[in-house]
Amino acid sequence: MAETPEAMVASSFQAGNTCPACQRLIEENQRIIRCDQCGGLHHELCWQVQAGCSSYHCDKRARADFGRLQADLVISASDAERVVVPPMPPRARTEELARMYLPEEPKRLSRLAVAASVLAVLSAMTVWGVAAETWPLAVCGFALALIALVTGIIGLVVIYTGGRAKGLKLAGTALGFTAAVMLVSVGILALRERGSRGDSAAVLDFSNSAPSEETLSRLDPIKANALRANVVVRAQGGGWLSSATLFGSGTILRVVGQRAFILTNRHAIEHEGAILKRIEVLFHNGERSGAVVEWLAPGGMDIAILSCQALTLTGIEPAKLASDLAAQSERVFVIGNPLNLSWSYSEGVICATRSQNTGDRAISVYQTQAPTRPGSSGGGLYDMSGTLLGVNTWTENTTTGEGMSFAISTKSILEALPAEAAARFLQQGAEAPQGAQ
């Protein structure tokens, strides 16, 4: 039987080793035994309990147990030869390693998105320009809208593909707003085109269509005076989505000083039940003047009286209104501006005198053979002596009434005109008949 090694006290050099029996650290000043065979250090008590060294090299029971174990994985020499060592991964740069642990940098707002938004807001002047018919402003706004669309599209592409800036929603909103501005502008133009009446496909310049004094001097004085008394009435206005430009005719009733009073149709200055804000009158000598409404016939009668300045108007004898009805088959002539072909003259006969109920009164309407067209509304119907018999009306309904024209009789107009208004608007000698209201 082997002798037991002599026990000793653990020094600081031996402290910290692990006892193979209890797997605990040996502390300084503990009593230990050192195996003479393998040099392993044991607690004295552990040596005695195990009856010797418990290290793998000396413990035969542990080696016997290991010999009975079966390997889960066996690597042969040929397997080892086929081992391929993978290449070393590329070494990351210092800034890349630092980026992995640093917080993500905040993205800046795309300058293209900001520019598109500013341009989109400025493009709103297109709507204002179209609505107010300020075409330089509308063209400028339309150009800004196109630039905003291009800038917004480029901004979206750069933001989406680059990833270094933000602003997708801002750029998208700018594109949507710009598209809406352009759609609204086109819609206003379309509605204004629908609301325009009396316009002609062949729009001629007013100054080139008025008769010259030389031409008028060669005409019958009665017809020449009727032509001089004819005016062009142009009305504009309405809302943004229901604006209109109307053309019609008018007849000078009286000139007092430098102010002229003009008889015309109500529908020549009215759109969708409202009188248009801008009314302009053009005289035969080329003078233009802004007009205001002085009187509207009651009961929905299609008659109105305007007044405007006439600074250069001379040599005109205002129309005299007939207070009685003309006879059927009487020859008449019409002065007006059909299809914007201003100061036109045509002749015909009175086919019949009709009666129409308007409000609480019956008005007399002439059916004539003298041709009228849109733009002649408000023009004068005269007998061959130059007396004003009526005011042309209903000139647009030519599909069902081809060859038939209508005019509201001056007799009905005088009956509807109050006495004080007749004294103000009519030339002396053209007074309202008895019973006028």
Secondary structure, 3 states (H helix, E strand, C coil): CCCCCCCEECCCCCCCCECCCCCCECCCCCEEEECCCCCCEEEHHHHHHHCCCCCCCCCHHHHHHHHHCCCCCCCCHHHHHCCCCCCCCCCCCHHHHHHHHCCCCCCEECHHHHHHHHHHHHCCHHHHHHHHCCHHHHHHHHHHHHHHHHHHHHHHHHHHHHCCEECHHHHHHHHHHHHHHHHHHHHHHHHHHHHCECCCCCCCCHHHHCCCHHHHHCCCHHHHHHHHHEEEEEEEECCCCCCEEEEEEEEEEEEECCEEEEEECHHHCEECCEECCEEEEECCCCCEEEEEEEEECHHHCCCEEEEEECCCCCCCCCCCECCCCCCCCCEEEEEECHHHCCCEEEEEEEEEEEEEEECCEEEEEEEECCCCCCCCCCCEEEECCCCEEEEEECCCCCCCCCCCEEEEEHHHHHHHCCHHHHHHHCCCCCCCCCCCC
